[in-house]
Amino acid sequence: MQPSQIRKPALELFLTFARVGLSGFGGVNFWMRRVVVQQKKWLTDQEYLEGFAMGQLIPGPNVFNLSVMIGHRFGGWRGALAAVAGLIGPPLVIVLSLGALYQRYGGAPLVQRALGGMGAVAAGLILANGASLAAALPRTVKPWVLLLAAFAGMGVMRWPFVYVMGTLGPLAIFLAWRGRG
């Protein structure tokens, strides 16, 4: 992601990422992309995809890393802190409150059925986000071959993540580097 000349107030970054964090049951990537790319138009699909990929390479949760990058881009270090505080602060309060309620009422059948339904919703959001991110991929065969190789290696053959990404990562970098020349 390239640095931006457009600055956003820390409060706006906090409120935007709080909205994302509060919307993201089962994962916030779907909501972050919707808010940052589609609604606020702070980033293009390509910029979001690049930031998301970078967030996966850096240690830590990828969406957390991405919020730091976006917050820093639009508000410097104050923006990065505001984005992270918004992303994790309000949901943390809710989770702690729900944990206390679950401890008291978790065995109730109604609660068990509600939690079972949330799993299906989360799976649907992950599939929808994967489809929208795939639409931003370049219209060449290389990314799709690499995607299928990663799926085959980890999903079908059950090879360890380190081996699959340790092989495909350098290969992808080489193919991208060779393709730019």
C-alpha positions as CSV (number, residue, x, y, z in Angstrom):
1,M,0.0,0.0,0.0
2,Q,1.3,3.4,-1.0
3,P,1.3,6.3,1.6
4,S,-1.7,8.5,1.3
5,Q,-1.7,12.3,1.3
6,I,-5.3,12.3,2.6
7,R,-5.3,12.4,6.4
8,K,-8.2,11.1,8.5
9,P,-8.9,12.2,12.1
10,A,-8.1,9.6,14.7
11,L,-11.7,9.6,15.9
12,E,-13.0,8.8,12.3
13,L,-10.5,5.9,12.1
14,F,-11.5,4.7,15.6
15,L,-15.2,4.8,14.7
16,T,-14.8,3.2,11.3
17,F,-12.8,0.3,12.7
18,A,-15.1,0.0,15.7
19,R,-17.9,-0.5,13.2
20,V,-15.9,-3.1,11.4
21,G,-15.0,-4.9,14.6
22,L,-18.6,-4.9,15.9
23,S,-19.9,-6.2,12.5
24,G,-17.4,-9.0,12.2
25,F,-18.9,-12.0,13.9
26,G,-16.9,-15.0,12.6
27,G,-14.2,-12.8,11.0
28,V,-13.9,-9.1,10.2
29,N,-12.1,-9.3,6.8
30,F,-15.4,-9.4,4.9
31,W,-16.7,-6.3,6.8
32,M,-13.4,-4.4,6.6
33,R,-13.2,-4.8,2.9
34,R,-16.9,-3.7,2.5
35,V,-16.3,-0.6,4.7
36,V,-12.8,0.5,3.6
37,V,-13.1,-0.3,-0.2
38,Q,-16.8,-0.3,-1.1
39,Q,-18.3,2.3,1.2
40,K,-15.6,4.8,2.2
41,K,-13.5,4.2,-0.9
42,W,-10.3,4.7,1.1
43,L,-8.6,1.9,-0.8
44,T,-9.0,0.2,-4.2
45,D,-9.6,-3.6,-4.4
46,Q,-6.0,-4.0,-5.5
47,E,-4.6,-1.9,-2.6
48,Y,-6.8,-3.9,-0.2
49,L,-5.6,-7.2,-1.6
50,E,-2.0,-6.1,-1.4
51,G,-2.4,-5.0,2.2
52,F,-4.2,-8.1,3.1
53,A,-1.4,-10.3,1.6
54,M,1.2,-8.2,3.4
55,G,-0.8,-8.7,6.6
56,Q,-0.6,-12.4,6.2
57,L,3.2,-12.3,5.9
58,I,3.7,-10.3,9.0
59,P,3.4,-12.2,12.4
60,G,0.1,-11.7,14.0
61,P,-3.5,-11.8,12.9
62,N,-3.8,-10.6,9.3
63,V,-6.8,-8.2,9.8
64,F,-5.1,-6.7,12.8
65,N,-2.0,-6.1,10.8
66,L,-4.1,-4.6,8.0
67,S,-5.8,-2.2,10.4
68,V,-2.5,-1.0,11.6
69,M,-1.3,-0.4,8.0
70,I,-4.5,1.4,7.0
71,G,-4.6,3.4,10.2
72,H,-1.0,4.5,9.8
73,R,-1.6,5.3,6.1
74,F,-4.4,7.7,6.9
75,G,-3.4,9.0,10.3
76,G,0.2,8.1,11.2
77,W,0.9,6.4,14.5
78,R,-2.1,8.0,16.1
79,G,-4.3,6.6,13.3
80,A,-2.7,3.2,13.6
81,L,-3.5,3.1,17.4
82,A,-7.0,4.5,16.8
83,A,-7.7,1.8,14.2
84,V,-6.5,-1.0,16.4
85,A,-8.3,0.3,19.4
86,G,-11.5,0.6,17.4
87,L,-11.1,-2.9,15.9
88,I,-10.5,-4.7,19.2
89,G,-11.8,-2.5,22.0
90,P,-15.6,-2.6,21.6
91,P,-15.7,-6.3,20.6
92,L,-13.5,-7.1,23.6
93,V,-16.1,-5.5,25.9
94,I,-18.9,-7.5,24.3
95,V,-16.9,-10.8,24.4
96,L,-16.1,-10.3,28.1
97,S,-19.8,-9.6,28.8
98,L,-21.0,-12.5,26.7
99,G,-18.5,-14.7,28.5
100,A,-19.9,-13.8,31.8
101,L,-23.5,-14.5,30.5
102,Y,-22.4,-17.8,28.9
103,Q,-20.9,-18.9,32.2
104,R,-24.3,-18.4,33.8
105,Y,-26.7,-19.5,31.0
106,G,-24.5,-21.6,28.6
107,G,-26.2,-24.9,29.2
108,A,-29.7,-23.7,28.1
109,P,-30.9,-25.4,24.9
110,L,-31.9,-22.1,23.3
111,V,-28.3,-20.8,23.7
112,Q,-26.9,-24.0,22.2
113,R,-29.1,-23.7,19.2
114,A,-28.2,-20.1,18.6
115,L,-24.5,-20.9,18.7
116,G,-25.0,-23.7,16.2
117,G,-26.7,-21.2,13.8
118,M,-23.8,-18.7,14.1
119,G,-21.4,-21.3,12.6
120,A,-23.4,-21.5,9.4
121,V,-23.5,-17.7,9.1
122,A,-19.7,-17.4,9.6
123,A,-19.0,-20.1,7.0
124,G,-21.2,-18.1,4.5
125,L,-19.4,-14.9,5.2
126,I,-16.0,-16.5,4.7
127,L,-17.2,-18.0,1.3
128,A,-18.6,-14.6,0.2
129,N,-15.4,-12.8,1.1
130,G,-13.3,-15.4,-0.7
131,A,-15.3,-15.0,-3.8
132,S,-15.0,-11.2,-3.7
133,L,-11.3,-11.3,-3.1
134,A,-10.9,-13.8,-6.0
135,A,-12.6,-11.3,-8.3
136,A,-9.8,-8.8,-7.6
137,L,-7.1,-11.3,-8.7
138,P,-5.4,-10.7,-12.0
139,R,-7.0,-12.4,-15.0
140,T,-4.1,-14.7,-15.7
141,V,-3.7,-18.4,-15.0
142,K,-0.7,-18.2,-12.7
143,P,-2.5,-17.1,-9.5
144,W,-5.2,-19.7,-10.0
145,V,-2.6,-22.5,-10.5
146,L,-0.8,-21.4,-7.3
147,L,-4.2,-21.3,-5.5
148,L,-5.0,-24.8,-6.7
149,A,-1.6,-26.1,-5.8
150,A,-1.9,-24.7,-2.3
151,F,-5.4,-26.2,-1.9
152,A,-4.1,-29.6,-3.2
153,G,-1.1,-29.6,-1.0
154,M,-2.8,-28.6,2.3
155,G,-6.4,-29.5,1.7
156,V,-6.1,-32.8,-0.2
157,M,-2.7,-34.2,0.6
158,R,-2.6,-32.7,4.1
159,W,1.0,-31.5,3.7
160,P,2.2,-29.1,6.5
161,F,1.6,-25.4,5.8
162,V,5.3,-24.6,6.2
163,Y,6.2,-27.0,3.4
164,V,3.5,-25.9,1.0
165,M,4.0,-22.1,1.5
166,G,7.8,-22.6,1.7
167,T,7.6,-23.9,-1.8
168,L,4.8,-21.9,-3.3
169,G,5.8,-18.5,-1.8
170,P,9.2,-18.3,-3.5
171,L,7.8,-19.7,-6.7
172,A,5.0,-17.0,-6.7
173,I,7.6,-14.3,-6.0
174,F,9.8,-15.5,-8.8
175,L,6.9,-15.7,-11.2
176,A,5.8,-12.2,-10.3
177,W,9.3,-10.8,-10.6
178,R,9.8,-12.5,-14.0
179,G,6.4,-11.3,-15.2
180,R,7.3,-7.6,-14.5
181,G,10.4,-7.6,-16.7
